[in-house]
């Protein structure tokens, strides 16, 4: 869990919200400590998505994400490859280290027939 001055529930909700945003937009910008925690959560999600599609698996994914993001995750389940963190410049207001978290996606090559 992140070391913050908040209690556990708001931190869990924040991570769930950021994970849902990451699935929806495929990249987000956040602080470096949050990005490191988010990477771990996203890798757990990707490993779950690669398993067989069962009711229990769907329930676990719905528990990790909010509903609209989880629907997209189930639709694009085989495209997700890994998660990477890119360090950015410090935030001008308070000097926090910033990072971009991105889901790496495998590109499906379409087979074209030469006629």
C-alpha positions as a LaTeX table, in Angstrom:
\begin{tabular}{lrrr}
\hline
Residue & $x$ (\AA) & $y$ (\AA) & $z$ (\AA) \\
\hline
Unk1 & 0.00 & 0.00 & 0.00 \\
Unk2 & 1.15 & 3.55 & $-0.65$ \\
Unk3 & 2.51 & 5.49 & 2.27 \\
Unk4 & 0.15 & 8.43 & 2.54 \\
Unk5 & $-1.59$ & 10.33 & 5.29 \\
Unk6 & $-4.92$ & 8.92 & 4.11 \\
Unk7 & $-6.67$ & 5.85 & 5.45 \\
Unk8 & $-6.78$ & 2.63 & 3.43 \\
Unk9 & $-10.20$ & 3.00 & 1.75 \\
Unk10 & $-9.50$ & 6.27 & $-0.13$ \\
Unk11 & $-6.16$ & 4.91 & $-1.32$ \\
Unk12 & $-7.80$ & 1.70 & $-2.59$ \\
Unk13 & $-10.47$ & 3.73 & $-4.41$ \\
Unk14 & $-7.80$ & 5.98 & $-5.93$ \\
Unk15 & $-5.84$ & 2.99 & $-7.25$ \\
Unk16 & $-9.04$ & 1.42 & $-8.64$ \\
Unk17 & $-9.88$ & 4.71 & $-10.36$ \\
Unk18 & $-6.38$ & 5.07 & $-11.81$ \\
Unk19 & $-6.37$ & 1.46 & $-13.02$ \\
Unk20 & $-9.74$ & 2.02 & $-14.72$ \\
Unk21 & $-8.40$ & 5.20 & $-16.36$ \\
Unk22 & $-5.30$ & 3.33 & $-17.50$ \\
Unk23 & $-7.43$ & 0.65 & $-19.16$ \\
Unk24 & $-9.71$ & 3.23 & $-20.79$ \\
Unk25 & $-7.00$ & 5.59 & $-22.09$ \\
Unk26 & $-4.02$ & 3.19 & $-22.27$ \\
Unk27 & $-1.75$ & 5.80 & $-20.65$ \\
Unk28 & $-1.97$ & 8.20 & $-17.71$ \\
Unk29 & 0.33 & 10.69 & $-15.99$ \\
Unk30 & 0.69 & 10.48 & $-12.20$ \\
Unk31 & 3.33 & 10.79 & $-9.49$ \\
Unk32 & 6.19 & 8.29 & $-9.45$ \\
Unk33 & 5.21 & 6.41 & $-6.23$ \\
Unk34 & 1.63 & 6.00 & $-7.47$ \\
Unk35 & 2.93 & 4.88 & $-10.87$ \\
Unk36 & 5.02 & 2.14 & $-9.28$ \\
Unk37 & 2.04 & 0.83 & $-7.31$ \\
Unk38 & $-0.22$ & 1.13 & $-10.36$ \\
Unk39 & 2.22 & $-0.92$ & $-12.45$ \\
Unk40 & 1.95 & $-3.81$ & $-9.98$ \\
Unk41 & $-1.86$ & $-3.65$ & $-10.02$ \\
Unk42 & $-1.96$ & $-3.45$ & $-13.83$ \\
Unk43 & 0.34 & $-6.45$ & $-14.22$ \\
Unk44 & $-1.96$ & $-8.46$ & $-11.95$ \\
Unk45 & $-4.89$ & $-7.41$ & $-14.16$ \\
Unk46 & $-3.04$ & $-8.40$ & $-17.36$ \\
Unk47 & $-2.17$ & $-11.82$ & $-15.96$ \\
Unk48 & $-5.84$ & $-12.32$ & $-15.01$ \\
Unk49 & $-6.98$ & $-11.28$ & $-18.49$ \\
Unk50 & $-4.76$ & $-13.88$ & $-20.14$ \\
Unk51 & $-6.46$ & $-16.73$ & $-18.30$ \\
Unk52 & $-9.58$ & $-18.54$ & $-19.46$ \\
Unk53 & $-12.84$ & $-16.64$ & $-19.41$ \\
Unk54 & $-14.87$ & $-17.90$ & $-16.43$ \\
Unk55 & $-17.46$ & $-16.38$ & $-14.12$ \\
Unk56 & $-14.97$ & $-16.23$ & $-11.25$ \\
Unk57 & $-12.45$ & $-14.44$ & $-13.44$ \\
Unk58 & $-15.03$ & $-11.87$ & $-14.53$ \\
Unk59 & $-15.94$ & $-11.20$ & $-10.90$ \\
Unk60 & $-12.28$ & $-10.66$ & $-9.98$ \\
Unk61 & $-11.84$ & $-8.24$ & $-12.89$ \\
Unk62 & $-15.02$ & $-6.35$ & $-11.97$ \\
Unk63 & $-13.62$ & $-6.09$ & $-8.45$ \\
Unk64 & $-10.38$ & $-4.52$ & $-9.75$ \\
Unk65 & $-12.02$ & $-2.07$ & $-12.17$ \\
Unk66 & $-15.10$ & 0.06 & $-12.56$ \\
Unk67 & $-17.77$ & $-1.32$ & $-14.91$ \\
Unk68 & $-17.11$ & 0.61 & $-18.14$ \\
Unk69 & $-13.37$ & $-0.01$ & $-17.93$ \\
Unk70 & $-13.85$ & $-3.69$ & $-17.17$ \\
Unk71 & $-16.02$ & $-4.16$ & $-20.24$ \\
Unk72 & $-13.28$ & $-2.68$ & $-22.42$ \\
Unk73 & $-10.67$ & $-4.83$ & $-20.68$ \\
Unk74 & $-12.63$ & $-7.99$ & $-21.41$ \\
Unk75 & $-13.09$ & $-6.99$ & $-25.06$ \\
Unk76 & $-9.40$ & $-6.25$ & $-25.64$ \\
Unk77 & $-8.02$ & $-8.91$ & $-23.33$ \\
Unk78 & $-5.53$ & $-10.49$ & $-25.71$ \\
Unk79 & $-4.01$ & $-7.21$ & $-26.91$ \\
Unk80 & $-2.43$ & $-6.22$ & $-23.59$ \\
Unk81 & 1.22 & $-7.17$ & $-23.36$ \\
Unk82 & 2.89 & $-5.38$ & $-20.46$ \\
Unk83 & 3.04 & $-2.13$ & $-18.48$ \\
Unk84 & 5.87 & 0.39 & $-18.58$ \\
Unk85 & 6.73 & 3.52 & $-16.61$ \\
Unk86 & 8.35 & 6.58 & $-18.20$ \\
Unk87 & 9.80 & 9.21 & $-15.88$ \\
Unk88 & 8.85 & 12.81 & $-16.68$ \\
Unk89 & 9.95 & 16.22 & $-15.44$ \\
Unk90 & 9.05 & 17.35 & $-11.94$ \\
Unk91 & 5.70 & 19.02 & $-11.36$ \\
Unk92 & 6.19 & 22.81 & $-11.29$ \\
Unk93 & 3.95 & 23.50 & $-8.29$ \\
Unk94 & 5.44 & 21.25 & $-5.63$ \\
Unk95 & 8.38 & 19.49 & $-7.30$ \\
Unk96 & 6.84 & 16.00 & $-7.20$ \\
Unk97 & 8.44 & 13.45 & $-9.49$ \\
Unk98 & 6.02 & 12.63 & $-12.28$ \\
Unk99 & 5.72 & 9.53 & $-14.45$ \\
Unk100 & 3.67 & 8.26 & $-17.34$ \\
Unk101 & 2.23 & 4.75 & $-17.05$ \\
Unk102 & 1.48 & 3.06 & $-20.36$ \\
Unk103 & $-0.01$ & $-0.28$ & $-21.33$ \\
Unk104 & 1.99 & $-1.81$ & $-24.16$ \\
Unk105 & $-0.30$ & $-3.35$ & $-26.72$ \\
Unk106 & 0.52 & $-5.98$ & $-29.29$ \\
Unk107 & $-0.34$ & $-4.91$ & $-32.78$ \\
Unk108 & $-2.29$ & $-7.48$ & $-34.72$ \\
Unk109 & $-1.07$ & $-7.73$ & $-38.26$ \\
Unk110 & $-3.85$ & $-8.18$ & $-40.73$ \\
Unk111 & $-3.28$ & $-10.79$ & $-43.40$ \\
Unk112 & $-3.83$ & $-9.34$ & $-46.80$ \\
Unk113 & $-4.46$ & $-11.58$ & $-49.74$ \\
Unk114 & $-2.57$ & $-10.75$ & $-52.88$ \\
Unk115 & $-4.97$ & $-11.34$ & $-55.73$ \\
\hline
\end{tabular}
